[in-house]
Amino acid sequence: MSNEELFFSTVTVGNKGQIVIPAKLRKHLEITPGEQLIILANPQ
C-alpha cells in the first residue's frame, strides 16, 4: 500500500464550466493560481 494521501470533495460546475476547489484543500495542498491539476471523474 502506498503512503500517498487521497482527498475527496464534491465541487459544483458553474455556468462558465469553472469549478471551485475548497479553500481548506487548496491551502493543505498549497495550490496556487495558474497551477495545472489532474481531475479524475466517476461517470456515475
PDBQT receptor file of N, H, CA, C and O in Angstrom, charges set to zero:
ATOM      1  N   MET A   1       0.836  -1.189   0.000  1.00  0.00    +0.000 N 
ATOM      2  CA  MET A   1       0.000   0.000   0.000  1.00  0.00    +0.000 C 
ATOM      3  C   MET A   1       0.877   1.246   0.000  1.00  0.00    +0.000 C 
ATOM      4  O   MET A   1       1.893   1.307   0.693  1.00  0.00    +0.000 OA
ATOM      5  N   SER A   2       0.480   2.210  -0.766  1.00  0.00    +0.000 N 
ATOM      6  H   SER A   2      -0.345   2.161  -1.329  1.00  0.00    +0.000 HD
ATOM      7  CA  SER A   2       1.223   3.464  -0.870  1.00  0.00    +0.000 C 
ATOM      8  C   SER A   2       0.902   4.365   0.315  1.00  0.00    +0.000 C 
ATOM      9  O   SER A   2      -0.179   4.264   0.897  1.00  0.00    +0.000 OA
ATOM     10  N   ASN A   3       1.821   5.235   0.673  1.00  0.00    +0.000 N 
ATOM     11  H   ASN A   3       2.699   5.317   0.200  1.00  0.00    +0.000 HD
ATOM     12  CA  ASN A   3       1.537   6.188   1.736  1.00  0.00    +0.000 C 
ATOM     13  C   ASN A   3       1.142   7.544   1.160  1.00  0.00    +0.000 C 
ATOM     14  O   ASN A   3       1.339   8.576   1.803  1.00  0.00    +0.000 OA
ATOM     15  N   GLU A   4       0.579   7.543  -0.059  1.00  0.00    +0.000 N 
ATOM     16  H   GLU A   4       0.419   6.705  -0.581  1.00  0.00    +0.000 HD
ATOM     17  CA  GLU A   4       0.041   8.764  -0.647  1.00  0.00    +0.000 C 
ATOM     18  C   GLU A   4      -1.263   9.108   0.054  1.00  0.00    +0.000 C 
ATOM     19  O   GLU A   4      -2.001   8.218   0.479  1.00  0.00    +0.000 OA
ATOM     20  N   GLU A   5      -1.545  10.397   0.173  1.00  0.00    +0.000 N 
ATOM     21  H   GLU A   5      -0.946  11.119  -0.172  1.00  0.00    +0.000 HD
ATOM     22  CA  GLU A   5      -2.810  10.827   0.755  1.00  0.00    +0.000 C 
ATOM     23  C   GLU A   5      -3.833  10.981  -0.358  1.00  0.00    +0.000 C 
ATOM     24  O   GLU A   5      -3.508  11.438  -1.454  1.00  0.00    +0.000 OA
ATOM     25  N   LEU A   6      -5.060  10.600  -0.076  1.00  0.00    +0.000 N 
ATOM     26  H   LEU A   6      -5.325  10.228   0.814  1.00  0.00    +0.000 HD
ATOM     27  CA  LEU A   6      -6.152  10.791  -1.021  1.00  0.00    +0.000 C 
ATOM     28  C   LEU A   6      -7.155  11.748  -0.410  1.00  0.00    +0.000 C 
ATOM     29  O   LEU A   6      -7.469  11.655   0.776  1.00  0.00    +0.000 OA
ATOM     30  N   PHE A   7      -7.658  12.668  -1.220  1.00  0.00    +0.000 N 
ATOM     31  H   PHE A   7      -7.402  12.743  -2.184  1.00  0.00    +0.000 HD
ATOM     32  CA  PHE A   7      -8.653  13.625  -0.770  1.00  0.00    +0.000 C 
ATOM     33  C   PHE A   7      -9.853  13.536  -1.689  1.00  0.00    +0.000 C 
ATOM     34  O   PHE A   7      -9.708  13.462  -2.909  1.00  0.00    +0.000 OA
ATOM     35  N   PHE A   8     -11.023  13.544  -1.107  1.00  0.00    +0.000 N 
ATOM     36  H   PHE A   8     -11.140  13.605  -0.115  1.00  0.00    +0.000 HD
ATOM     37  CA  PHE A   8     -12.250  13.521  -1.884  1.00  0.00    +0.000 C 
ATOM     38  C   PHE A   8     -13.080  14.725  -1.498  1.00  0.00    +0.000 C 
ATOM     39  O   PHE A   8     -13.169  15.079  -0.322  1.00  0.00    +0.000 OA
ATOM     40  N   SER A   9     -13.682  15.348  -2.480  1.00  0.00    +0.000 N 
ATOM     41  H   SER A   9     -13.610  15.061  -3.435  1.00  0.00    +0.000 HD
ATOM     42  CA  SER A   9     -14.534  16.501  -2.233  1.00  0.00    +0.000 C 
ATOM     43  C   SER A   9     -15.499  16.631  -3.398  1.00  0.00    +0.000 C 
ATOM     44  O   SER A   9     -15.183  16.245  -4.523  1.00  0.00    +0.000 OA
ATOM     45  N   THR A  10     -16.658  17.168  -3.128  1.00  0.00    +0.000 N 
ATOM     46  H   THR A  10     -16.914  17.482  -2.214  1.00  0.00    +0.000 HD
ATOM     47  CA  THR A  10     -17.568  17.467  -4.225  1.00  0.00    +0.000 C 
ATOM     48  C   THR A  10     -17.379  18.921  -4.612  1.00  0.00    +0.000 C 
ATOM     49  O   THR A  10     -17.097  19.768  -3.765  1.00  0.00    +0.000 OA
ATOM     50  N   VAL A  11     -17.534  19.201  -5.884  1.00  0.00    +0.000 N 
ATOM     51  H   VAL A  11     -17.763  18.513  -6.572  1.00  0.00    +0.000 HD
ATOM     52  CA  VAL A  11     -17.442  20.566  -6.384  1.00  0.00    +0.000 C 
ATOM     53  C   VAL A  11     -18.628  20.806  -7.306  1.00  0.00    +0.000 C 
ATOM     54  O   VAL A  11     -19.219  19.863  -7.832  1.00  0.00    +0.000 OA
ATOM     55  N   THR A  12     -18.966  22.056  -7.494  1.00  0.00    +0.000 N 
ATOM     56  H   THR A  12     -18.486  22.822  -7.066  1.00  0.00    +0.000 HD
ATOM     57  CA  THR A  12     -20.055  22.427  -8.383  1.00  0.00    +0.000 C 
ATOM     58  C   THR A  12     -19.475  23.115  -9.606  1.00  0.00    +0.000 C 
ATOM     59  O   THR A  12     -18.611  23.984  -9.491  1.00  0.00    +0.000 OA
ATOM     60  N   VAL A  13     -19.951  22.725 -10.763  1.00  0.00    +0.000 N 
ATOM     61  H   VAL A  13     -20.652  22.019 -10.856  1.00  0.00    +0.000 HD
ATOM     62  CA  VAL A  13     -19.512  23.352 -12.005  1.00  0.00    +0.000 C 
ATOM     63  C   VAL A  13     -20.416  24.549 -12.261  1.00  0.00    +0.000 C 
ATOM     64  O   VAL A  13     -21.639  24.413 -12.293  1.00  0.00    +0.000 OA
ATOM     65  N   GLY A  14     -19.818  25.719 -12.443  1.00  0.00    +0.000 N 
ATOM     66  H   GLY A  14     -18.824  25.830 -12.417  1.00  0.00    +0.000 HD
ATOM     67  CA  GLY A  14     -20.577  26.933 -12.702  1.00  0.00    +0.000 C 
ATOM     68  C   GLY A  14     -20.997  27.048 -14.163  1.00  0.00    +0.000 C 
ATOM     69  O   GLY A  14     -20.667  26.190 -14.982  1.00  0.00    +0.000 OA
ATOM     70  N   ASN A  15     -21.722  28.108 -14.479  1.00  0.00    +0.000 N 
ATOM     71  H   ASN A  15     -21.989  28.805 -13.814  1.00  0.00    +0.000 HD
ATOM     72  CA  ASN A  15     -22.223  28.346 -15.837  1.00  0.00    +0.000 C 
ATOM     73  C   ASN A  15     -21.119  28.422 -16.882  1.00  0.00    +0.000 C 
ATOM     74  O   ASN A  15     -21.336  28.078 -18.043  1.00  0.00    +0.000 OA
ATOM     75  N   LYS A  16     -19.938  28.871 -16.475  1.00  0.00    +0.000 N 
ATOM     76  H   LYS A  16     -19.762  29.151 -15.532  1.00  0.00    +0.000 HD
ATOM     77  CA  LYS A  16     -18.812  29.007 -17.407  1.00  0.00    +0.000 C 
ATOM     78  C   LYS A  16     -17.933  27.762 -17.428  1.00  0.00    +0.000 C 
ATOM     79  O   LYS A  16     -16.869  27.772 -18.045  1.00  0.00    +0.000 OA
ATOM     80  N   GLY A  17     -18.366  26.681 -16.757  1.00  0.00    +0.000 N 
ATOM     81  H   GLY A  17     -19.231  26.672 -16.256  1.00  0.00    +0.000 HD
ATOM     82  CA  GLY A  17     -17.594  25.448 -16.729  1.00  0.00    +0.000 C 
ATOM     83  C   GLY A  17     -16.477  25.445 -15.702  1.00  0.00    +0.000 C 
ATOM     84  O   GLY A  17     -15.641  24.542 -15.698  1.00  0.00    +0.000 OA
ATOM     85  N   GLN A  18     -16.454  26.437 -14.838  1.00  0.00    +0.000 N 
ATOM     86  H   GLN A  18     -17.133  27.170 -14.841  1.00  0.00    +0.000 HD
ATOM     87  CA  GLN A  18     -15.403  26.523 -13.831  1.00  0.00    +0.000 C 
ATOM     88  C   GLN A  18     -15.817  25.780 -12.568  1.00  0.00    +0.000 C 
ATOM     89  O   GLN A  18     -17.004  25.669 -12.260  1.00  0.00    +0.000 OA
ATOM     90  N   ILE A  19     -14.818  25.268 -11.837  1.00  0.00    +0.000 N 
ATOM     91  H   ILE A  19     -13.854  25.358 -12.087  1.00  0.00    +0.000 HD
ATOM     92  CA  ILE A  19     -15.078  24.641 -10.549  1.00  0.00    +0.000 C 
ATOM     93  C   ILE A  19     -14.308  25.393  -9.474  1.00  0.00    +0.000 C 
ATOM     94  O   ILE A  19     -13.316  26.065  -9.758  1.00  0.00    +0.000 OA
ATOM     95  N   VAL A  20     -14.775  25.270  -8.241  1.00  0.00    +0.000 N 
ATOM     96  H   VAL A  20     -15.580  24.724  -8.011  1.00  0.00    +0.000 HD
ATOM     97  CA  VAL A  20     -14.095  25.891  -7.112  1.00  0.00    +0.000 C 
ATOM     98  C   VAL A  20     -13.553  24.776  -6.230  1.00  0.00    +0.000 C 
ATOM     99  O   VAL A  20     -14.301  23.904  -5.788  1.00  0.00    +0.000 OA
ATOM    100  N   ILE A  21     -12.261  24.808  -5.977  1.00  0.00    +0.000 N 
ATOM    101  H   ILE A  21     -11.653  25.517  -6.336  1.00  0.00    +0.000 HD
ATOM    102  CA  ILE A  21     -11.628  23.854  -5.073  1.00  0.00    +0.000 C 
ATOM    103  C   ILE A  21     -11.745  24.447  -3.671  1.00  0.00    +0.000 C 
ATOM    104  O   ILE A  21     -11.345  25.590  -3.450  1.00  0.00    +0.000 OA
ATOM    105  N   PRO A  22     -12.287  23.687  -2.726  1.00  0.00    +0.000 N 
ATOM    106  CA  PRO A  22     -12.459  24.222  -1.371  1.00  0.00    +0.000 C 
ATOM    107  C   PRO A  22     -11.160  24.810  -0.811  1.00  0.00    +0.000 C 
ATOM    108  O   PRO A  22     -10.082  24.245  -0.992  1.00  0.00    +0.000 OA
ATOM    109  N   ALA A  23     -11.281  25.946  -0.134  1.00  0.00    +0.000 N 
ATOM    110  H   ALA A  23     -12.158  26.405   0.013  1.00  0.00    +0.000 HD
ATOM    111  CA  ALA A  23     -10.119  26.670   0.384  1.00  0.00    +0.000 C 
ATOM    112  C   ALA A  23      -9.247  25.805   1.284  1.00  0.00    +0.000 C 
ATOM    113  O   ALA A  23      -8.020  25.876   1.208  1.00  0.00    +0.000 OA
ATOM    114  N   LYS A  24      -9.860  24.993   2.129  1.00  0.00    +0.000 N 
ATOM    115  H   LYS A  24     -10.856  24.936   2.190  1.00  0.00    +0.000 HD
ATOM    116  CA  LYS A  24      -9.089  24.141   3.041  1.00  0.00    +0.000 C 
ATOM    117  C   LYS A  24      -8.195  23.177   2.259  1.00  0.00    +0.000 C 
ATOM    118  O   LYS A  24      -7.048  22.941   2.637  1.00  0.00    +0.000 OA
ATOM    119  N   LEU A  25      -8.722  22.630   1.180  1.00  0.00    +0.000 N 
ATOM    120  H   LEU A  25      -9.654  22.822   0.873  1.00  0.00    +0.000 HD
ATOM    121  CA  LEU A  25      -7.950  21.713   0.347  1.00  0.00    +0.000 C 
ATOM    122  C   LEU A  25      -6.846  22.454  -0.409  1.00  0.00    +0.000 C 
ATOM    123  O   LEU A  25      -5.720  21.966  -0.503  1.00  0.00    +0.000 OA
ATOM    124  N   ARG A  26      -7.173  23.649  -0.954  1.00  0.00    +0.000 N 
ATOM    125  H   ARG A  26      -8.087  24.046  -0.878  1.00  0.00    +0.000 HD
ATOM    126  CA  ARG A  26      -6.149  24.448  -1.656  1.00  0.00    +0.000 C 
ATOM    127  C   ARG A  26      -4.991  24.774  -0.729  1.00  0.00    +0.000 C 
ATOM    128  O   ARG A  26      -3.826  24.689  -1.119  1.00  0.00    +0.000 OA
ATOM    129  N   LYS A  27      -5.320  25.147   0.501  1.00  0.00    +0.000 N 
ATOM    130  H   LYS A  27      -6.266  25.216   0.817  1.00  0.00    +0.000 HD
ATOM    131  CA  LYS A  27      -4.275  25.508   1.461  1.00  0.00    +0.000 C 
ATOM    132  C   LYS A  27      -3.441  24.283   1.831  1.00  0.00    +0.000 C 
ATOM    133  O   LYS A  27      -2.213  24.357   1.866  1.00  0.00    +0.000 OA
ATOM    134  N   HIS A  28      -4.100  23.160   2.105  1.00  0.00    +0.000 N 
ATOM    135  H   HIS A  28      -5.098  23.100   2.076  1.00  0.00    +0.000 HD
ATOM    136  CA  HIS A  28      -3.390  21.945   2.504  1.00  0.00    +0.000 C 
ATOM    137  C   HIS A  28      -2.441  21.460   1.406  1.00  0.00    +0.000 C 
ATOM    138  O   HIS A  28      -1.327  21.022   1.693  1.00  0.00    +0.000 OA
ATOM    139  N   LEU A  29      -2.882  21.540   0.158  1.00  0.00    +0.000 N 
ATOM    140  H   LEU A  29      -3.787  21.896  -0.075  1.00  0.00    +0.000 HD
ATOM    141  CA  LEU A  29      -2.067  21.077  -0.966  1.00  0.00    +0.000 C 
ATOM    142  C   LEU A  29      -1.196  22.173  -1.565  1.00  0.00    +0.000 C 
ATOM    143  O   LEU A  29      -0.454  21.935  -2.517  1.00  0.00    +0.000 OA
ATOM    144  N   GLU A  30      -1.291  23.383  -0.999  1.00  0.00    +0.000 N 
ATOM    145  H   GLU A  30      -1.894  23.577  -0.226  1.00  0.00    +0.000 HD
ATOM    146  CA  GLU A  30      -0.514  24.541  -1.462  1.00  0.00    +0.000 C 
ATOM    147  C   GLU A  30      -0.738  24.802  -2.947  1.00  0.00    +0.000 C 
ATOM    148  O   GLU A  30       0.207  25.034  -3.701  1.00  0.00    +0.000 OA
ATOM    149  N   ILE A  31      -2.003  24.759  -3.353  1.00  0.00    +0.000 N 
ATOM    150  H   ILE A  31      -2.771  24.570  -2.741  1.00  0.00    +0.000 HD
ATOM    151  CA  ILE A  31      -2.370  25.029  -4.747  1.00  0.00    +0.000 C 
ATOM    152  C   ILE A  31      -2.423  26.537  -4.944  1.00  0.00    +0.000 C 
ATOM    153  O   ILE A  31      -3.070  27.246  -4.173  1.00  0.00    +0.000 OA
ATOM    154  N   THR A  32      -1.746  27.024  -5.971  1.00  0.00    +0.000 N 
ATOM    155  H   THR A  32      -1.221  26.448  -6.598  1.00  0.00    +0.000 HD
ATOM    156  CA  THR A  32      -1.730  28.454  -6.254  1.00  0.00    +0.000 C 
ATOM    157  C   THR A  32      -2.330  28.715  -7.633  1.00  0.00    +0.000 C 
ATOM    158  O   THR A  32      -2.370  27.813  -8.469  1.00  0.00    +0.000 OA
ATOM    159  N   PRO A  33      -2.798  29.946  -7.881  1.00  0.00    +0.000 N 
ATOM    160  CA  PRO A  33      -3.378  30.268  -9.186  1.00  0.00    +0.000 C 
ATOM    161  C   PRO A  33      -2.411  29.942 -10.324  1.00  0.00    +0.000 C 
ATOM    162  O   PRO A  33      -1.210  30.197 -10.226  1.00  0.00    +0.000 OA
ATOM    163  N   GLY A  34      -2.947  29.379 -11.394  1.00  0.00    +0.000 N 
ATOM    164  H   GLY A  34      -3.922  29.172 -11.473  1.00  0.00    +0.000 HD
ATOM    165  CA  GLY A  34      -2.152  29.046 -12.565  1.00  0.00    +0.000 C 
ATOM    166  C   GLY A  34      -1.626  27.616 -12.576  1.00  0.00    +0.000 C 
ATOM    167  O   GLY A  34      -1.126  27.150 -13.600  1.00  0.00    +0.000 OA
ATOM    168  N   GLU A  35      -1.732  26.915 -11.450  1.00  0.00    +0.000 N 
ATOM    169  H   GLU A  35      -2.138  27.293 -10.618  1.00  0.00    +0.000 HD
ATOM    170  CA  GLU A  35      -1.265  25.525 -11.425  1.00  0.00    +0.000 C 
ATOM    171  C   GLU A  35      -2.195  24.644 -12.235  1.00  0.00    +0.000 C 
ATOM    172  O   GLU A  35      -3.392  24.912 -12.340  1.00  0.00    +0.000 OA
ATOM    173  N   GLN A  36      -1.632  23.590 -12.806  1.00  0.00    +0.000 N 
ATOM    174  H   GLN A  36      -0.660  23.372 -12.721  1.00  0.00    +0.000 HD
ATOM    175  CA  GLN A  36      -2.433  22.618 -13.544  1.00  0.00    +0.000 C 
ATOM    176  C   GLN A  36      -2.675  21.408 -12.658  1.00  0.00    +0.000 C 
ATOM    177  O   GLN A  36      -1.772  20.948 -11.959  1.00  0.00    +0.000 OA
ATOM    178  N   LEU A  37      -3.895  20.899 -12.693  1.00  0.00    +0.000 N 
ATOM    179  H   LEU A  37      -4.628  21.273 -13.261  1.00  0.00    +0.000 HD
ATOM    180  CA  LEU A  37      -4.277  19.754 -11.875  1.00  0.00    +0.000 C 
ATOM    181  C   LEU A  37      -4.853  18.663 -12.762  1.00  0.00    +0.000 C 
ATOM    182  O   LEU A  37      -5.334  18.939 -13.861  1.00  0.00    +0.000 OA
ATOM    183  N   ILE A  38      -4.806  17.451 -12.297  1.00  0.00    +0.000 N 
ATOM    184  H   ILE A  38      -4.415  17.227 -11.404  1.00  0.00    +0.000 HD
ATOM    185  CA  ILE A  38      -5.458  16.331 -12.972  1.00  0.00    +0.000 C 
ATOM    186  C   ILE A  38      -6.767  16.071 -12.240  1.00  0.00    +0.000 C 
ATOM    187  O   ILE A  38      -6.793  15.977 -11.013  1.00  0.00    +0.000 OA
ATOM    188  N   ILE A  39      -7.844  15.955 -12.993  1.00  0.00    +0.000 N 
ATOM    189  H   ILE A  39      -7.823  16.032 -13.990  1.00  0.00    +0.000 HD
ATOM    190  CA  ILE A  39      -9.149  15.676 -12.402  1.00  0.00    +0.000 C 
ATOM    191  C   ILE A  39      -9.549  14.259 -12.786  1.00  0.00    +0.000 C 
ATOM    192  O   ILE A  39      -9.552  13.906 -13.965  1.00  0.00    +0.000 OA
ATOM    193  N   LEU A  40      -9.885  13.454 -11.795  1.00  0.00    +0.000 N 
ATOM    194  H   LEU A  40      -9.883  13.741 -10.837  1.00  0.00    +0.000 HD
ATOM    195  CA  LEU A  40     -10.386  12.103 -12.017  1.00  0.00    +0.000 C 
ATOM    196  C   LEU A  40     -11.883  12.139 -11.756  1.00  0.00    +0.000 C 
ATOM    197  O   LEU A  40     -12.322  12.660 -10.731  1.00  0.00    +0.000 OA
ATOM    198  N   ALA A  41     -12.660  11.596 -12.665  1.00  0.00    +0.000 N 
ATOM    199  H   ALA A  41     -12.303  11.173 -13.498  1.00  0.00    +0.000 HD
ATOM    200  CA  ALA A  41     -14.111  11.668 -12.530  1.00  0.00    +0.000 C 
ATOM    201  C   ALA A  41     -14.732  10.287 -12.589  1.00  0.00    +0.000 C 
ATOM    202  O   ALA A  41     -14.239   9.390 -13.273  1.00  0.00    +0.000 OA
ATOM    203  N   ASN A  42     -15.814  10.137 -11.865  1.00  0.00    +0.000 N 
ATOM    204  H   ASN A  42     -16.215  10.866 -11.310  1.00  0.00    +0.000 HD
ATOM    205  CA  ASN A  42     -16.617   8.925 -11.903  1.00  0.00    +0.000 C 
ATOM    206  C   ASN A  42     -17.856   9.250 -12.724  1.00  0.00    +0.000 C 
ATOM    207  O   ASN A  42     -18.637  10.113 -12.323  1.00  0.00    +0.000 OA
ATOM    208  N   PRO A  43     -18.063   8.592 -13.857  1.00  0.00    +0.000 N 
ATOM    209  CA  PRO A  43     -19.177   8.947 -14.737  1.00  0.00    +0.000 C 
ATOM    210  C   PRO A  43     -20.552   8.664 -14.154  1.00  0.00    +0.000 C 
ATOM    211  O   PRO A  43     -21.556   9.022 -14.769  1.00  0.00    +0.000 OA
ATOM    212  N   GLN A  44     -20.629   8.041 -13.000  1.00  0.00    +0.000 N 
ATOM    213  H   GLN A  44     -19.813   7.750 -12.500  1.00  0.00    +0.000 HD
ATOM    214  CA  GLN A  44     -21.930   7.747 -12.403  1.00  0.00    +0.000 C 
ATOM    215  C   GLN A  44     -22.447   8.964 -11.753  1.00  0.00    +0.000 C 
ATOM    216  O   GLN A  44     -23.538   8.944 -11.183  1.00  0.00    +0.000 OA
TER     217      GLN A  44
